Amino acid sequence: MSQHCLLAGTRDFLRQPCPPGQIPSALGNFGVGHLVQNPKAEIDVRPPPGRPINMAGEVYIAIWVPSWVQNSTEGLNEEFQMHVTVSVRAPRKPDDRYADLIIGSPFQPKPAQRGILFIARQCALAMHLNYNLLALVNTYMNREIADLTAGAQTAATPFVEPLFMSDGGQTEERGGSWFKGTPKEQSAALVQTLTFRPARRVQEINPTPYFAT
């Protein structure tokens, strides 16, 4: 249950809007839901490489796990790397105006007009070393273990290390197929993928049947 609780918790945390006058931070308890039109539809778990859904708006934020490793012979020492892919629709405009989509302007009313770098940075600020996010993930795991054991066990072995942003990626162009549009359209979106160093969960060998959940 480690992987799906981490994904679900991260998704639901990012869907929370940031209050006016504040910015996301490692100490905050809110995400980037204010940067999309419909957080429940446009911030979600997706398969690699984080392609948006068909009906995505101007901005789509995809969450996916590229790796899941275990490196202990005495129990489970699991590490889950996380990727967050930000996609911004690119309206047809001359090549010399693409800077608007990359760096944007902080004074624009729509998040997409503030540029993909701004949106990617807000995601990084919300997730990097955020123990409130980790607490939400662990809450989901406690609910899961209580359900699996019919209430016999109410506390799962928690994640002990939060996600740590290790690479902000680079802005890349994508064609029409990225938004499942016209494949011949050469430039339909700008995309940037952030990489977060693994969140870690450690479980000792346990004789109960609920080990390795």
Backbone as a ProteinNet text record, in pm:
[ID]
protein_1_A
[PRIMARY]
MSQHCLLAGTRDFLRQPCPPGQIPSALGNFGVGHLVQNPKAEIDVRPPPGRPINMAGEVYIAIWVPSWVQNSTEGLNEEFQMHVTVSVRAPRKPDDRYADLIIGSPFQPKPAQRGILFIARQCALAMHLNYNLLALVNTYMNREIADLTAGAQTAATPFVEPLFMSDGGQTEERGGSWFKGTPKEQSAALVQTLTFRPARRVQEINPTPYFAT
[TERTIARY]
81.3	0	84.7	216.1	303.2	289.8	299.6	305	173.7	61.8	-62.9	-103.1	-66.1	-94.5	-7.1	118.4	206.7	153.6	109.5	55.2	-74.7	-166.1	-294.6	-276.3	-187.5	-164.2	-101.7	-4.5	59.3	-41.4	-121.8	-225.3	-321.4	-374.8	-473.9	-412.2	-285	-217.2	-200.7	-156.6	-136.1	-267.5	-377.3	-507	-555.6	-502	-544.1	-494.4	-581.9	-538.2	-458.6	-368.1	-289.6	-371.7	-383.8	-462.8	-405.9	-490.3	-442.4	-338.3	-235.8	-132.4	-24.5	-33.5	68.4	127	240.7	301.6	327.6	325.1	353.1	492.4	506.4	637.2	641.6	763.3	781.3	705.8	673.8	601.7	452.3	410	269.1	187.8	57.2	-34.5	-130.4	-76.9	-157.8	-71.7	-139.3	-68.2	-81.3	-118.8	-120.9	-255.3	-360.5	-490.9	-540.3	-487.5	-527.2	-469.5	-377.7	-311.6	-380.7	-486	-561.2	-708.7	-783.6	-925.5	-1007	-973.5	-1047.3	-947.4	-910.1	-806	-832.3	-959.3	-988.9	-970.6	-976.9	-961.6	-823.5	-753.4	-630.2	-505.5	-519.8	-405	-433.6	-361.1	-398.3	-279.4	-296.6	-197.8	-212.7	-100.3	-101.3	11.2	-2.9	108.1	222.1	344.1	454.9	423.6	461.5	544.9	466	345.2	269	188.3	140.8	61.9	-74.7	-124.3	-253.1	-371.3	-485.1	-608.5	-658.3	-751.6	-801.4	-859.8	-936.7	-1012.4	-939.9	-809.5	-732.9	-746.5	-740.2	-744.6	-608.6	-582.5	-455.8	-336.6	-359.7	-251.3	-293.6	-200.6	-226.9	-103.5	-125.7	-16.2	-32.8	62.5	57.2	159.1	119.1	204	226.8	353.1	380	509.6	517.4	633.3	715.5	837.9	919.7	997.3	1017.5	1096.7	1051.5	1065.7	1031.7	1137.8	1226.3	1338.1	1336.2	1399	1409.5	1552.9	1618.5	1762.1	1801.6	1714.1	1746.9	1723	1809	1790.2	1728	1698.5	1645.9	1503.1	1445.4	1310	1277.5	1199	1169.7	1218.2	1313.4	1361.2	1326.8	1206.1	1153.1	1177.7	1211.3	1229.2	1148	1070.7	981.6	1018	1079.2	1105.7	973.4	965.4	842.2	873.6	790.2	796.8	667.4	679.8	564.3	585.1	495.1	505.2	400.9	448.7	361.9	348.5	225.2	197.7	117.5	160.1	90	58.6	-67	-104.7	-36.2	7.3	76.2	-13.8	-82.2	-163.4	-75.3	-133.6	-55.1	-6.2	123.5	182.5	320.8	375.6	509.1	614.2	716.7	822.5	885	892.4	958	872.2	751.1	666.2	659.8	738.4	731.9	788.1	866	916.6	802.4	689.1	573	524.9	533.4	488.1	590.7	716.5	822.5	839.7	865.9	889.8	766.5	673.2	547.6	565.2	465.7	467.1	388.9	442.6	371.4	244.3	224	107.4	-9.7	5.9	-100.7	-207.8	-335.4	-442.6	-451	-414	-423.7	-289.2	-290.5	-163.5	-82.6	-150.1	-77.8	0.3	-48.9	18.5	137.9	153.5	268.8	390	370.5	481.3	496.2	548.6	561.8	664.2	766.7	866.6	804.6	713.5	644.6	561.9	488.2	402.6	486.8	595.2	682.3	743.6	782.1	842.9	742.6	617.8	516.4	498	502.9	494.3	612.8	731.4	851.8	844	799.8	789.8	689.9	580.5	476.9	521.9	607	639.9	773.8	869.9	1006.5	1014.6	1055.3	1074.9	951.9	834.5	711.7	659.8	672.1	627.1	475.8	408	262	209	274.9	239.9	263.3	377.5	410.2	309.1	263.4	164.6	32.9	-5	-127.4	-112.8	3.2	29.8	20.3	80.9	77.6	-63.4	-143.3	-283.8	-358.7	-333.9	-397.3	-354.3	-227.9	-180.9	-245	-265.1	-331.3	-474.3	-543.6	-680	-680.9	-580.2	-572.5	-547.4	-453.1	-421.9	-539.4	-612.1	-729.8	-837.1	-849.9	-948.3	-905.7	-776.9	-727.5	-736.6	-722.3	-720.7	-851.3	-954	-1084.5	-1072.4	-981.5	-965.4	-870	-814	-721.2	-590.7	-553.3	-432.2	-469.8	-437.2	-480.8	-366.3	-242.8	-127.2	-31.7	-13.2	81.3	221.6	321.3	458.5	469.5	505.7	496.3	616	597.5	710	789.2	921.9	1006.5	1086.4	1096.6	1169.3	1081.6	1070.9	982.5	1047.5	968.5	1018.9	1114.6	1216.9	1323.3	1347.4	1322.1	1339	1485.6	1519.4	1658.5	1686.9	1582.9	1603.6	1477.4	1494.9	1381.9	1348.7	1431.3	1404.8	1427.6	1386.8	1398.1	1269.6	1241.7	1121.1	1137.9	1040.2	1045.4	914.2	922.1	803.7	743.7	613.4	543.6	444.4	424	330.5	186.5	98	-44	-82.4	-6.1	-40	-25.8	50	67.2	-66.6	-148.6	-283.2	-385.8	-335.3	-419.5	-499.3	-432.1	-494.2	-446.2	-420.5	-376.3	-228	-191.7	-50.6	37.9	-18.8	62.2	100.4	31.2	62.5	195.8	295.5	431.4	453.2	385.5	405.7	271.9	226.9	97.2	108.9	227.1	241	386.7	404.7	533.6	521.9	626.4	623.9	751.6	737.4	854.1	829.6	928.1	914.8	1012	957.8	1038.6	1062.2	1182.2	1217.6	1239	1174.4	1189.4	1259.4	1363.1	1436.1	1342.4	1366.9	1265.1	1221	1090.5	1037.4	1070.6	1098.6	1145.5	1054.2	1030.6	953	1028.4	1046	1122	1030.9	1029.5	952.5	1044.6	1039.4	1115.5	1039.1	1113.2	1047.6	952.7	830.2	725.1	651.3	626	559.7	411.6	351.2	209.1	185.5	63.8	35.3	25.8	41.2	25.2	159	268.1	398.2	398	468.2	482.2	356.4	281.1	168.4	210.6
-121	0	126.1	112.5	229.5	319.7	258.2	336.8	409.5	339.9	408.5	510.6	491.2	593	715.9	695.3	808.1	889.4	820.5	889.9	963.1	894.6	956.1	1073.4	1058.5	1166.7	1288.5	1264.2	1375.4	1445.9	1369.1	1427.5	1515.6	1461.4	1535.5	1657.1	1647	1762.3	1873.3	1837.5	1938.4	2000.9	1929.1	1984.2	2096.6	2106.2	2211.3	2347.2	2447.4	2578.2	2653.5	2734.2	2819.4	2943.9	2981.9	3100.7	3227.6	3323.8	3450.4	3516.3	3570.9	3639.2	3549.9	3419.2	3325.2	3249	3184.5	3099	2962.1	2856.3	2723.8	2719.1	2636.5	2621.2	2487.5	2449	2322	2319.9	2438	2445.1	2460.4	2474.6	2498.7	2371.4	2389.9	2276.4	2292.6	2344.8	2366.4	2345.2	2324.8	2290.2	2395.6	2349.6	2438.8	2430.7	2397.2	2385.1	2514.3	2626.9	2756.3	2782.3	2697.7	2719.9	2649	2574.8	2506.6	2543.4	2518.2	2552.2	2455.8	2327.4	2224.5	2128.3	2150.8	2068.7	1918.6	1875.4	1732.2	1668.3	1748.5	1694.8	1720.8	1821.5	1866.3	1854.3	1792.6	1748.7	1604.2	1512	1371.7	1279.3	1155.1	1049.6	1001.2	991.6	946.6	845.2	759.4	669.6	750	697.1	764.7	781.8	893.9	1003	1122.7	1103.6	1214.4	1292.4	1225.3	1293.1	1334.3	1453.8	1500.6	1419.6	1437.6	1377.9	1458.5	1401.4	1466.7	1604.3	1617.2	1739	1836.2	1824.7	1913.2	2058	2149.1	2291.4	2343.5	2469.1	2530.6	2471.4	2429.7	2375.3	2237.6	2142	2008.8	1965.9	1909.5	1864.5	1715.4	1636.7	1490.4	1441.3	1342.9	1283.9	1138.1	1095.8	955.3	910.2	779.4	719.2	640.7	686.1	616.2	498.4	497.3	387.4	356.1	228.3	177.7	73.4	103.4	14.5	-26.3	-140.4	-195.8	-242.1	-202.3	-232.2	-286.7	-367.8	-426.9	-576.8	-652.4	-797	-833.4	-732.9	-758.1	-708.5	-660.8	-608.8	-543.5	-438.1	-359.6	-217.1	-176.2	-37.9	18.3	68.2	107.8	256	284.6	421.6	443.6	551.4	581.9	717.9	715.7	840.8	896	1025.5	1088	1185.3	1182.6	1282	1361.4	1491	1577.9	1646.8	1621.8	1678.5	1788	1908.3	2023.8	2044.2	2051.8	2076.6	2205.2	2291	2416.2	2420.2	2440.1	2449.7	2569.6	2549.8	2654.7	2701.9	2814.5	2866.4	2904.7	2904.2	2936.1	3080.4	3096.2	3228.8	3222.1	3335.3	3333.5	3279.3	3219.5	3161	3262.4	3387.9	3486.8	3529.8	3473	3504.4	3389.8	3285.2	3170.6	3201.3	3305.7	3344.5	3372.6	3420.4	3448.9	3323.5	3208.4	3083.2	3024.3	3064.4	3009.2	3092.1	3221.6	3304.7	3384.5	3408	3473.4	3607.4	3641	3764.4	3742.4	3785.6	3764.7	3846.5	3939.9	4027.3	3980.1	3866.9	3815.3	3747.8	3758.9	3701.3	3549.4	3488.1	3343.8	3278.2	3167.6	3099.9	3062.9	3019.1	2979.5	3096.1	3219	3336.8	3378	3314.9	3344.5	3260.3	3165.7	3086.9	2952.8	2857.8	2721.8	2714.3	2800.5	2798.2	2839.4	2934.8	2977	2862.1	2793.8	2684.2	2569.5	2535.4	2427	2461.5	2586.4	2625.5	2617.9	2653.5	2643.8	2497.9	2405.6	2262.9	2221.1	2267.8	2233	2286.8	2412.3	2472.3	2397.8	2352	2282.7	2144.8	2076.9	1937.6	1915.6	1999.7	1976.4	1975.3	1860.9	1843	1881.9	1856.4	1896.1	1781.1	1795.8	1690.7	1690.9	1800.6	1798.8	1706.8	1711.1	1618.1	1474.5	1450.7	1315.5	1268.7	1360.2	1323.7	1281	1347.4	1308.1	1168.7	1140.4	1007.5	901.9	929.1	832.3	814.2	919.7	907.6	812.6	826.2	735.7	591.2	570.4	433.7	376.2	459.4	411.7	368.1	445.3	407.9	276.6	261	140.1	16.7	28.6	-89.3	-122.8	-22.3	-48.9	-120.9	-82.4	-149	-291.5	-311.4	-444.8	-542.6	-490.7	-579	-575.3	-515.1	-503.7	-438.5	-340.6	-265.9	-326.6	-445.4	-508.7	-431.6	-362.9	-281.6	-144.7	-39.6	93.8	187.3	140.4	225.1	148.2	197.2	136.1	188.3	111.7	160.7	282.9	398.7	522	545.8	637	694.3	779.3	772.7	844.8	957.4	958.4	1065.1	1121.6	1255.3	1316.5	1323.3	1365.3	1388.1	1507.7	1497.9	1598.7	1632	1755.3	1787.6	1786	1703.2	1689.2	1742.5	1760.6	1807.8	1879.2	2003.9	2080.6	2056.7	1978.9	1947.3	2066.4	2051.1	2159.2	2168	2287.8	2309.3	2251.6	2171.6	2108.1	2128.8	2130	2140	2002	1996.5	1874.3	1906.1	1807.5	1824.4	1800.4	1800.6	1787.1	1658	1552.1	1423	1424.7	1521.2	1527.5	1549.2	1635.7	1658	1575	1472.3	1384.4	1464.1	1564	1646.1	1603.9	1701.7	1673.8	1638.5	1514.6	1474.3	1561.9	1619.4	1699.4	1835.2	1874.8	2003.7	1990.8	2064.6	2044.7	2100.7	2206.5	2267.3	2299.9	2212.2	2230.2	2252.5	2226.3	2236.6	2257.6	2316.5	2318.5	2227.1	2149.7	2048.6	2058.1	2041.6	2037.5	1934.1	1845.9	1739.7	1761.5	1768.2	1779.7	1640.7	1618.6	1491.2	1510.4	1425.9	1431.3	1305.1	1325.8	1213.3	1134.1	1005.9	917.9	951.4	933.7	922.5	780.8	766.9	636.4	583.8	452.8	381.4	256.1	234.2	119.8	31.3	-99.9	-196.9	-309.7	-339.9	-453.1	-581.8	-693.7	-823.5	-846	-882.6	-893.4	-1025.6	-1102	-1231.1	-1220.4	-1101.8	-1090.2	-1099.2	-1135.7	-1147.5	-1014.3	-903.8	-773.7	-711.6	-783.5	-736.6	-718.9	-619.3	-589.9	-531.4	-456.2	-384.2	-244.4
0	0	0	19.2	27	-95	-213.2	-335.6	-361.6	-351.6	-386	-281.3	-154.7	-54	-74.5	-116.4	-145.6	-263.5	-367.3	-483.8	-449.4	-381.6	-347.2	-252.1	-154.4	-59.8	-126.1	-214.6	-285.5	-375.3	-447.5	-533.9	-454.3	-343.6	-266.7	-198.4	-160.3	-100.5	-203.9	-324.5	-428.6	-473.6	-463.1	-504.2	-413.2	-292.2	-200.8	-249.9	-260.2	-307.6	-202.2	-249.3	-160.5	-127.4	-0.4	34.7	-28.5	-59.5	-116.4	-25.5	-87.3	-11.9	43.3	16.2	63.6	-55.1	-30.3	-131.9	-68.5	-148.7	-92.8	-29.7	73.3	137.8	209.1	252.7	323	455	509.1	635.9	616	490.7	462	456.8	458.8	453.3	336	225.9	106.6	-16.6	-129.4	-251.8	-359.7	-481.6	-597.7	-670.6	-597.6	-660.5	-722.8	-678.3	-732.8	-871.3	-917.5	-1046.2	-1162.3	-1134	-1239.8	-1227.1	-1334.3	-1333.3	-1247	-1253.5	-1180.8	-1116.8	-989.7	-926.9	-932	-916.8	-915	-1052.2	-1157.4	-1292.6	-1350.5	-1301.2	-1366.1	-1279.4	-1161.9	-1081.1	-1045.5	-1106.4	-1085.2	-1109.6	-1067.6	-1090.3	-1234	-1303.6	-1442.5	-1463.7	-1564.8	-1598.4	-1661.6	-1658.4	-1726	-1873.7	-1934.3	-1880.8	-1831.6	-1780.3	-1725.2	-1826.6	-1932.1	-2036	-1980.3	-2015.7	-1963.3	-2017.1	-1952.3	-2001.8	-2122.4	-2196.2	-2318.4	-2292.9	-2185.5	-2160.7	-2068.5	-2059.1	-1971	-2015.2	-1917	-1947	-1987.7	-1956.3	-1997.3	-1923.4	-1798.6	-1715.6	-1665	-1670.8	-1615.8	-1537.5	-1418.3	-1331.7	-1307.3	-1357	-1346.3	-1244.1	-1164.7	-1061	-1096.5	-1096.1	-1127.1	-1060.4	-1037.1	-969.6	-1070.9	-1101.9	-1199.7	-1141.4	-1008.8	-951.8	-810.2	-776	-643.3	-610.8	-516.2	-487.1	-340.7	-313.8	-179.2	-162.3	-53.7	-41.8	95.6	155.5	284.4	280.1	348.6	360.9	495.5	577.4	711.4	729.5	623.6	630.2	497.1	502	383.1	404.9	322.5	323.3	185.5	173.6	42.7	14.4	-110.2	-154.2	-281.6	-281.4	-393.6	-450.8	-567.9	-637.3	-690.8	-707.4	-755	-868.1	-971.6	-1077.7	-1080	-1105.9	-1126.9	-1261.2	-1355.1	-1489.4	-1506.8	-1536.2	-1559.5	-1710.2	-1758	-1900	-1914.1	-2006.3	-2034.2	-2183	-2216.4	-2357.3	-2422	-2545	-2619.2	-2732.5	-2715.7	-2826.1	-2943	-3059.7	-3177.9	-3171.9	-3177.7	-3175	-3239.1	-3282.2	-3344	-3248	-3305	-3223	-3127.9	-3170.4	-3085.5	-2966.3	-2953.6	-2839.7	-2738.4	-2759.4	-2669	-2530.7	-2520.4	-2388.2	-2292.2	-2346.3	-2261.6	-2189	-2256.5	-2196.1	-2099.9	-2117.7	-2032.3	-1905.8	-1921.9	-1803.8	-1762.7	-1856.4	-1824.1	-1755.1	-1674.9	-1597.3	-1469.1	-1354.2	-1227.4	-1214.9	-1306.4	-1296.3	-1382.2	-1449.4	-1534	-1448.8	-1485.8	-1403.9	-1408.6	-1522.2	-1535.3	-1504.7	-1429.8	-1398.6	-1521.8	-1629.5	-1750.1	-1809.2	-1787.2	-1840.4	-1755.6	-1639.9	-1555.4	-1593.8	-1683	-1734.4	-1666.3	-1741.3	-1688.9	-1575.9	-1579.3	-1472.7	-1338.9	-1342.9	-1221.3	-1163.5	-1248.2	-1201.8	-1146.5	-1218	-1171.8	-1036.4	-1018.9	-891.8	-776.6	-802.7	-697.7	-653.3	-749.2	-714.7	-629	-666.5	-590.3	-448.1	-432.6	-300.1	-212.3	-272.7	-196	-148.8	-225.6	-197.4	-129.3	-154.6	-107.8	45.5	101.7	245.8	327.9	273.9	342.6	428.3	558	649.3	666.4	632.4	633.1	523.6	407.4	299.2	345.3	409.3	455.6	560.1	645.6	746.9	682.6	573.3	502.7	443.4	384.3	328.7	439	553.8	663.3	718.9	716.7	757.7	665.2	535.7	439.3	464.5	500.5	525.5	651.4	753	874.7	845	762.5	724.3	646.3	560.1	477.7	563.7	659.8	741.3	832.5	878.7	961.5	880.4	754.2	668.1	636.4	606.9	571.8	687.9	810.4	927.6	1004.9	945.8	1012.3	1149.4	1159	1282.3	1382.7	1352.2	1446.6	1456.7	1352.2	1351.7	1294.6	1368.1	1326.4	1290.5	1304.4	1272.4	1181.6	1061.1	967.9	994.9	951.8	960	868.8	923.2	844.6	753.1	658.7	586.5	685.2	676.1	772	707.6	575.7	507.4	396.8	389.4	289.9	152.5	55.8	-79.1	-79	-163.1	-168.7	-315.4	-355.8	-497.2	-535.2	-633.4	-674.5	-814	-896.4	-1033.7	-1080.9	-1123.9	-1173.6	-1318.8	-1387.6	-1527.1	-1618.8	-1742.6	-1840.1	-1921	-1970.3	-2048.5	-2188.3	-2230.3	-2361.6	-2436.2	-2568.4	-2652.4	-2676.6	-2691	-2727.8	-2839.9	-2925.7	-3036.3	-2994.1	-3093.2	-3066.3	-2997.7	-3019.5	-2959.7	-2807.7	-2752.9	-2607	-2537.5	-2592.2	-2540.3	-2617.4	-2686.5	-2767.6	-2870	-2927.5	-3030.8	-3168.2	-3253.8	-3389.6	-3390.9	-3426.8	-3424.5	-3511.6	-3620.1	-3710.9	-3650.3	-3545	-3482	-3408.2	-3454	-3404.1	-3264.7	-3229.7	-3098.7	-3034.9	-2946.1	-2881.8	-2731.9	-2674.9	-2530	-2491.3	-2375.2	-2307.5	-2186.3	-2161.7	-2056.6	-1974.2	-1843.3	-1755.1	-1646.2	-1624.7	-1524.5	-1409.9	-1289.2	-1168.2	-1110.7	-1060.1	-999.1	-849.5	-771.4	-626.4	-578.3	-499.8	-443.7	-353.5	-340.3	-281.8	-140.8	-120.2	15.3	63.3	192.6	242	352.1	343.5	444.5	484.8	614.5	664.9	748.1	715.8	793.4	839.5	967.3	1018.9	990.4	991.3	974.5	1090.8	1057.3	1156.8	1134.8	1237.3	1218.5	1185.2	1199.9	1170.7	1021	980.6	836.7	765.5	840.6	777.8	741.9	759.8	715.1	562.9	520	378	316.5	396	341.5	299.7
[MASK]
+++++++++++++++++++++++++++++++++++++++++++++++++++++++++++++++++++++++++++++++++++++++++++++++++++++++++++++++++++++++++++++++++++++++++++++++++++++++++++++++++++++++++++++++++++++++++++++++++++++++++++++++++++++

